[in-house]
């Protein structure tokens, strides 16, 4: 999970306990 996969966004500033890659669609 070191690199961001296509369609994924790096979560860092959102309200999440840790930094992780999630679907951009779930962020927007």
mmCIF file as Biopython writes it, N, C-alpha, C and O atoms, coordinates in Angstrom:
data_model
#
loop_
_atom_site.group_PDB
_atom_site.id
_atom_site.type_symbol
_atom_site.label_atom_id
_atom_site.label_alt_id
_atom_site.label_comp_id
_atom_site.label_asym_id
_atom_site.label_entity_id
_atom_site.label_seq_id
_atom_site.pdbx_PDB_ins_code
_atom_site.Cartn_x
_atom_site.Cartn_y
_atom_site.Cartn_z
_atom_site.occupancy
_atom_site.B_iso_or_equiv
_atom_site.auth_seq_id
_atom_site.auth_asym_id
_atom_site.pdbx_PDB_model_num
ATOM 1   N N  . UNK A ? 1  ? 0.836   -1.202 0.000  1.0 0.0 1  A 1 
ATOM 2   C CA . UNK A ? 1  ? 0.000   0.000  0.000  1.0 0.0 1  A 1 
ATOM 3   C C  . UNK A ? 1  ? 0.869   1.250  0.000  1.0 0.0 1  A 1 
ATOM 4   O O  . UNK A ? 1  ? 0.430   2.328  0.401  1.0 0.0 1  A 1 
ATOM 5   N N  . UNK A ? 2  ? 2.082   1.094  -0.445 1.0 0.0 2  A 1 
ATOM 6   C CA . UNK A ? 2  ? 3.007   2.231  -0.452 1.0 0.0 2  A 1 
ATOM 7   C C  . UNK A ? 2  ? 2.626   3.217  -1.545 1.0 0.0 2  A 1 
ATOM 8   O O  . UNK A ? 2  ? 2.714   4.431  -1.361 1.0 0.0 2  A 1 
ATOM 9   N N  . UNK A ? 3  ? 2.201   2.680  -2.687 1.0 0.0 3  A 1 
ATOM 10  C CA . UNK A ? 3  ? 1.846   3.552  -3.810 1.0 0.0 3  A 1 
ATOM 11  C C  . UNK A ? 3  ? 0.333   3.649  -3.936 1.0 0.0 3  A 1 
ATOM 12  O O  . UNK A ? 3  ? -0.396  2.720  -3.587 1.0 0.0 3  A 1 
ATOM 13  N N  . UNK A ? 4  ? -0.122  4.778  -4.435 1.0 0.0 4  A 1 
ATOM 14  C CA . UNK A ? 4  ? -1.561  4.971  -4.621 1.0 0.0 4  A 1 
ATOM 15  C C  . UNK A ? 4  ? -2.030  4.226  -5.868 1.0 0.0 4  A 1 
ATOM 16  O O  . UNK A ? 4  ? -1.470  4.405  -6.949 1.0 0.0 4  A 1 
ATOM 17  N N  . UNK A ? 5  ? -3.035  3.410  -5.718 1.0 0.0 5  A 1 
ATOM 18  C CA . UNK A ? 5  ? -3.562  2.676  -6.858 1.0 0.0 5  A 1 
ATOM 19  C C  . UNK A ? 5  ? -4.534  3.554  -7.629 1.0 0.0 5  A 1 
ATOM 20  O O  . UNK A ? 5  ? -5.090  4.498  -7.068 1.0 0.0 5  A 1 
ATOM 21  N N  . UNK A ? 6  ? -4.749  3.256  -8.911 1.0 0.0 6  A 1 
ATOM 22  C CA . UNK A ? 6  ? -5.685  4.020  -9.737 1.0 0.0 6  A 1 
ATOM 23  C C  . UNK A ? 6  ? -7.071  4.079  -9.105 1.0 0.0 6  A 1 
ATOM 24  O O  . UNK A ? 6  ? -7.613  3.051  -8.697 1.0 0.0 6  A 1 
ATOM 25  N N  . UNK A ? 7  ? -7.643  5.269  -9.022 1.0 0.0 7  A 1 
ATOM 26  C CA . UNK A ? 7  ? -8.985  5.407  -8.463 1.0 0.0 7  A 1 
ATOM 27  C C  . UNK A ? 7  ? -8.963  5.522  -6.954 1.0 0.0 7  A 1 
ATOM 28  O O  . UNK A ? 7  ? -10.009 5.573  -6.308 1.0 0.0 7  A 1 
ATOM 29  N N  . UNK A ? 8  ? -7.747  5.563  -6.388 1.0 0.0 8  A 1 
ATOM 30  C CA . UNK A ? 8  ? -7.658  5.687  -4.936 1.0 0.0 8  A 1 
ATOM 31  C C  . UNK A ? 8  ? -7.048  7.019  -4.556 1.0 0.0 8  A 1 
ATOM 32  O O  . UNK A ? 8  ? -6.261  7.591  -5.310 1.0 0.0 8  A 1 
ATOM 33  N N  . UNK A ? 9  ? -7.412  7.506  -3.393 1.0 0.0 9  A 1 
ATOM 34  C CA . UNK A ? 9  ? -6.856  8.774  -2.929 1.0 0.0 9  A 1 
ATOM 35  C C  . UNK A ? 9  ? -6.154  8.567  -1.595 1.0 0.0 9  A 1 
ATOM 36  O O  . UNK A ? 9  ? -6.574  7.740  -0.785 1.0 0.0 9  A 1 
ATOM 37  N N  . UNK A ? 10 ? -5.099  9.310  -1.375 1.0 0.0 10 A 1 
ATOM 38  C CA . UNK A ? 10 ? -4.371  9.201  -0.115 1.0 0.0 10 A 1 
ATOM 39  C C  . UNK A ? 10 ? -5.106  10.005 0.951  1.0 0.0 10 A 1 
ATOM 40  O O  . UNK A ? 10 ? -5.252  11.221 0.827  1.0 0.0 10 A 1 
ATOM 41  N N  . UNK A ? 11 ? -5.564  9.330  1.989  1.0 0.0 11 A 1 
ATOM 42  C CA . UNK A ? 11 ? -6.315  10.010 3.039  1.0 0.0 11 A 1 
ATOM 43  C C  . UNK A ? 11 ? -5.383  10.432 4.159  1.0 0.0 11 A 1 
ATOM 44  O O  . UNK A ? 11 ? -4.742  9.592  4.792  1.0 0.0 11 A 1 
ATOM 45  N N  . UNK A ? 12 ? -5.307  11.728 4.403  1.0 0.0 12 A 1 
ATOM 46  C CA . UNK A ? 12 ? -4.428  12.223 5.456  1.0 0.0 12 A 1 
ATOM 47  C C  . UNK A ? 12 ? -5.100  13.325 6.273  1.0 0.0 12 A 1 
ATOM 48  O O  . UNK A ? 12 ? -4.929  13.396 7.490  1.0 0.0 12 A 1 
ATOM 49  N N  . UNK A ? 13 ? -5.859  14.175 5.604  1.0 0.0 13 A 1 
ATOM 50  C CA . UNK A ? 13 ? -6.475  15.313 6.287  1.0 0.0 13 A 1 
ATOM 51  C C  . UNK A ? 13 ? -7.927  15.050 6.678  1.0 0.0 13 A 1 
ATOM 52  O O  . UNK A ? 13 ? -8.562  15.876 7.334  1.0 0.0 13 A 1 
ATOM 53  N N  . UNK A ? 14 ? -8.445  13.890 6.269  1.0 0.0 14 A 1 
ATOM 54  C CA . UNK A ? 14 ? -9.835  13.581 6.612  1.0 0.0 14 A 1 
ATOM 55  C C  . UNK A ? 14 ? -9.918  13.046 8.032  1.0 0.0 14 A 1 
ATOM 56  O O  . UNK A ? 14 ? -8.899  12.773 8.665  1.0 0.0 14 A 1 
ATOM 57  N N  . UNK A ? 15 ? -11.138 12.899 8.524  1.0 0.0 15 A 1 
ATOM 58  C CA . UNK A ? 15 ? -11.327 12.391 9.880  1.0 0.0 15 A 1 
ATOM 59  C C  . UNK A ? 15 ? -11.152 10.880 9.925  1.0 0.0 15 A 1 
ATOM 60  O O  . UNK A ? 15 ? -12.121 10.126 10.016 1.0 0.0 15 A 1 
ATOM 61  N N  . UNK A ? 16 ? -9.887  10.454 9.859  1.0 0.0 16 A 1 
ATOM 62  C CA . UNK A ? 16 ? -9.593  9.028  9.920  1.0 0.0 16 A 1 
ATOM 63  C C  . UNK A ? 16 ? -8.476  8.800  10.920 1.0 0.0 16 A 1 
ATOM 64  O O  . UNK A ? 16 ? -7.595  9.646  11.069 1.0 0.0 16 A 1 
ATOM 65  N N  . UNK A ? 17 ? -8.501  7.668  11.607 1.0 0.0 17 A 1 
ATOM 66  C CA . UNK A ? 17 ? -7.502  7.362  12.631 1.0 0.0 17 A 1 
ATOM 67  C C  . UNK A ? 17 ? -6.104  7.242  12.050 1.0 0.0 17 A 1 
ATOM 68  O O  . UNK A ? 17 ? -5.120  7.578  12.709 1.0 0.0 17 A 1 
ATOM 69  N N  . UNK A ? 18 ? -6.016  6.763  10.809 1.0 0.0 18 A 1 
ATOM 70  C CA . UNK A ? 18 ? -4.705  6.575  10.185 1.0 0.0 18 A 1 
ATOM 71  C C  . UNK A ? 18 ? -4.749  6.976  8.724  1.0 0.0 18 A 1 
ATOM 72  O O  . UNK A ? 18 ? -5.827  7.142  8.154  1.0 0.0 18 A 1 
ATOM 73  N N  . UNK A ? 19 ? -3.589  7.130  8.120  1.0 0.0 19 A 1 
ATOM 74  C CA . UNK A ? 19 ? -3.541  7.452  6.690  1.0 0.0 19 A 1 
ATOM 75  C C  . UNK A ? 19 ? -3.722  6.179  5.882  1.0 0.0 19 A 1 
ATOM 76  O O  . UNK A ? 19 ? -2.991  5.207  6.071  1.0 0.0 19 A 1 
ATOM 77  N N  . UNK A ? 20 ? -4.688  6.185  4.990  1.0 0.0 20 A 1 
ATOM 78  C CA . UNK A ? 20 ? -4.927  4.986  4.199  1.0 0.0 20 A 1 
ATOM 79  C C  . UNK A ? 20 ? -5.478  5.358  2.836  1.0 0.0 20 A 1 
ATOM 80  O O  . UNK A ? 20 ? -5.937  6.481  2.628  1.0 0.0 20 A 1 
ATOM 81  N N  . UNK A ? 21 ? -5.432  4.422  1.918  1.0 0.0 21 A 1 
ATOM 82  C CA . UNK A ? 21 ? -5.948  4.669  0.569  1.0 0.0 21 A 1 
ATOM 83  C C  . UNK A ? 21 ? -7.390  4.194  0.462  1.0 0.0 21 A 1 
ATOM 84  O O  . UNK A ? 21 ? -7.683  3.021  0.698  1.0 0.0 21 A 1 
ATOM 85  N N  . UNK A ? 22 ? -8.284  5.101  0.107  1.0 0.0 22 A 1 
ATOM 86  C CA . UNK A ? 22 ? -9.686  4.737  -0.046 1.0 0.0 22 A 1 
ATOM 87  C C  . UNK A ? 22 ? -10.214 5.248  -1.374 1.0 0.0 22 A 1 
ATOM 88  O O  . UNK A ? 22 ? -9.568  6.061  -2.036 1.0 0.0 22 A 1 
ATOM 89  N N  . UNK A ? 23 ? -11.386 4.772  -1.759 1.0 0.0 23 A 1 
ATOM 90  C CA . UNK A ? 23 ? -11.971 5.214  -3.027 1.0 0.0 23 A 1 
ATOM 91  C C  . UNK A ? 23 ? -12.263 6.704  -2.992 1.0 0.0 23 A 1 
ATOM 92  O O  . UNK A ? 23 ? -12.820 7.212  -2.019 1.0 0.0 23 A 1 
ATOM 93  N N  . UNK A ? 24 ? -11.886 7.400  -4.052 1.0 0.0 24 A 1 
ATOM 94  C CA . UNK A ? 24 ? -12.138 8.850  -4.129 1.0 0.0 24 A 1 
ATOM 95  C C  . UNK A ? 24 ? -13.632 9.116  -4.093 1.0 0.0 24 A 1 
ATOM 96  O O  . UNK A ? 24 ? -14.075 10.148 -3.590 1.0 0.0 24 A 1 
ATOM 97  N N  . UNK A ? 25 ? -14.404 8.187  -4.626 1.0 0.0 25 A 1 
ATOM 98  C CA . UNK A ? 25 ? -15.853 8.368  -4.684 1.0 0.0 25 A 1 
ATOM 99  C C  . UNK A ? 25 ? -16.435 8.429  -3.277 1.0 0.0 25 A 1 
ATOM 100 O O  . UNK A ? 25 ? -17.461 9.072  -3.053 1.0 0.0 25 A 1 
ATOM 101 N N  . UNK A ? 26 ? -15.777 7.758  -2.326 1.0 0.0 26 A 1 
ATOM 102 C CA . UNK A ? 26 ? -16.281 7.758  -0.951 1.0 0.0 26 A 1 
ATOM 103 C C  . UNK A ? 26 ? -15.923 9.058  -0.252 1.0 0.0 26 A 1 
ATOM 104 O O  . UNK A ? 26 ? -16.561 9.445  0.728  1.0 0.0 26 A 1 
ATOM 105 N N  . UNK A ? 27 ? -14.890 9.733  -0.767 1.0 0.0 27 A 1 
ATOM 106 C CA . UNK A ? 27 ? -14.473 11.002 -0.177 1.0 0.0 27 A 1 
ATOM 107 C C  . UNK A ? 27 ? -15.369 12.120 -0.681 1.0 0.0 27 A 1 
ATOM 108 O O  . UNK A ? 27 ? -15.812 12.977 0.084  1.0 0.0 27 A 1 
ATOM 109 N N  . UNK A ? 28 ? -15.627 12.097 -1.983 1.0 0.0 28 A 1 
ATOM 110 C CA . UNK A ? 28 ? -16.494 13.112 -2.569 1.0 0.0 28 A 1 
ATOM 111 C C  . UNK A ? 28 ? -17.932 12.746 -2.274 1.0 0.0 28 A 1 
ATOM 112 O O  . UNK A ? 28 ? -18.847 13.465 -2.675 1.0 0.0 28 A 1 
#
